[in-house]
Amino acid sequence: MKAKELRELSTEELEAKGRELRGQLFNARIKHVTGQLENTAKVRILRRDVARVETVLHQRHEGAAK
C-alpha cells in the first residue's frame, strides 16, 4: 500500500489497518519459521507496510500537536 493511499484514510482507519498488518506480519513470521511460507518476500513487504502506517500516524500526531 502506498503512503498516498494511507494519507487518505482517517486516523481510526489507519490504526485498524496497522493492527491488521501487524497480525498478518505475525502470522507470516510463524509460517516462515515453520517452513510453510512460500513467498518469503511477504515478511519484508508487510514490515514496510507497517512502517508506512506508523509514519503517517506519527506525522498526524505531530501535526495535531503544533
KOLMI-518790 format. One record per residue: residue number from 0; chain; x, y, z of N, C-alpha, C, O in turn. Coordinates in steps of 0.05 Angstrom, whole numbers. Example, Ala and Ser with C-alpha at 12.3 -4.5 7.8 and 13.67 -1.06 7.14 Angstrom:
% residues 2
 pos unit    n_u    n_v    n_w   ca_u   ca_v   ca_w    c_u    c_v    c_w    o_u    o_v    o_w
   0    A    264   -114    156    246    -90    156    264    -66    156    285    -66    169
   1    A    257    -45    142    273    -21    143    258      1    157    268     23    161
***
This chain:
% residues 66
 pos unit    n_u    n_v    n_w   ca_u   ca_v   ca_w    c_u    c_v    c_w    o_u    o_v    o_w
   0    A     17    -23      0      0      0      0     18     25      0     38     26     14
   1    A     10     44    -16     26     68    -18     19     89      3     -3     89     14
   2    A     38    106     10     34    126     30     12    145     22     -3    155     40
   3    A     10    151     -3    -11    169    -12    -39    158     -6    -57    172      2
   4    A    -42    132    -10    -68    119     -3    -73    119     27    -96    123     36
   5    A    -52    116     42    -55    116     71    -62    144     82    -77    146    102
   6    A    -52    164     70    -58    192     79    -88    199     74    -98    217     88
   7    A   -101    185     56   -129    190     51   -148    177     72   -171    184     74
   8    A   -137    158     88   -153    145    108   -155    162    133   -138    179    139
   9    A   -176    157    149   -178    171    174   -159    159    195   -148    137    190
  10    A   -156    172    217   -138    162    238   -147    135    249   -131    117    253
  11    A   -173    132    253   -184    107    263   -180     84    243   -173     62    250
  12    A   -183     91    217   -179     70    197   -149     63    195   -142     39    191
  13    A   -132     82    199   -103     77    199    -95     59    222    -79     40    219
  14    A   -106     64    245   -100     48    269   -109     19    265    -96      0    272
  15    A   -133     16    253   -144    -10    247   -127    -25    226   -121    -49    228
  16    A   -118    -10    206   -101    -21    185    -74    -30    197    -64    -51    190
  17    A    -64    -15    216    -39    -22    229    -41    -48    245    -24    -65    244
  18    A    -64    -50    260    -69    -75    275    -71    -99    256    -60   -120    262
  19    A    -85    -95    234    -89   -117    215    -62   -126    203    -56   -149    201
  20    A    -46   -106    195    -20   -112    183     -1   -126    203     14   -144    196
  21    A     -2   -117    229     15   -130    249      7   -159    253     24   -176    257
  22    A    -19   -164    252    -29   -192    254    -19   -209    231    -11   -232    234
  23    A    -21   -197    207    -12   -212    183     18   -217    185     28   -238    177
  24    A     33   -197    194     62   -200    197     69   -222    217     87   -238    212
  25    A     55   -222    239     59   -243    259     54   -271    247     71   -289    250
  26    A     32   -274    233     26   -300    220     47   -307    199     54   -331    197
  27    A     56   -288    184     76   -293    163    102   -302    176    116   -319    166
  28    A    110   -289    199    134   -297    212    133   -326    223    152   -341    221
  29    A    110   -333    234    106   -360    244    108   -380    221    121   -401    223
  30    A     95   -374    199     96   -392    176    124   -394    164    133   -415    156
  31    A    139   -372    165    166   -372    155    184   -390    172    200   -405    161
  32    A    181   -388    198    197   -404    216    191   -434    213    209   -451    214
  33    A    165   -440    209    157   -468    207    161   -479    178    156   -503    173
  34    A    169   -462    160    174   -471    132    149   -472    115    150   -485     94
  35    A    127   -460    123    102   -461    108     98   -437     90     79   -437     74
  36    A    115   -417     93    111   -392     77    125   -396     50    150   -400     49
  37    A    110   -394     29    121   -398      2    134   -372     -8    156   -374    -20
  38    A    122   -350     -3    132   -324    -12    146   -310     11    134   -296     26
  39    A    172   -314     13    187   -304     36    189   -273     35    195   -261     55
  40    A    185   -261     12    186   -232     10    162   -220     24    162   -195     29
  41    A    142   -235     30    117   -226     43    124   -213     70    112   -193     77
  42    A    143   -224     84    151   -213    111    162   -185    107    155   -167    122
  43    A    179   -182     87    191   -156     82    170   -135     74    171   -112     83
  44    A    152   -143     57    131   -125     47    113   -116     70    107    -93     73
  45    A    105   -135     87     88   -129    110    102   -110    129     90    -92    140
  46    A    128   -116    134    143    -99    153    144    -70    143    142    -52    159
  47    A    148    -67    117    149    -40    106    121    -26    107    120     -2    112
  48    A    100    -42    102     73    -30    103     67    -21    132     55      0    135
  49    A     75    -37    152     71    -28    180     86     -3    185     75     15    198
  50    A    110      0    175    126     24    179    113     48    166    113     70    177
  51    A    101     44    142     87     66    128     64     76    145     59    100    148
  52    A     48     57    155     25     65    172     34     80    196     23    101    203
  53    A     55     70    210     65     83    234     76    111    227     72    129    243
  54    A     88    114    204     99    140    196     77    161    192     78    183    202
  55    A     56    153    178     33    171    173     19    178    199     12    201    203
  56    A     16    159    217      4    165    243     21    184    259     11    203    271
  57    A     47    179    259     65    197    273     64    225    262     64    245    277
  58    A     63    228    236     62    254    223     36    269    231     36    293    236
  59    A     14    254    233    -12    266    241    -11    275    270    -21    297    276
  60    A      1    259    287      2    266    316     20    290    320     14    308    336
  61    A     42    292    305     59    315    307     45    340    296     48    362    307
  62    A     30    337    274     16    360    262     -6    370    281    -11    394    282
  63    A    -19    352    295    -41    360    313    -29    373    338    -42    390    350
  64    A     -5    366    346      8    378    369     17    406    365     19    422    384
  65    A     22    414    340     32    441    334     10    461    333     15    484    328
***
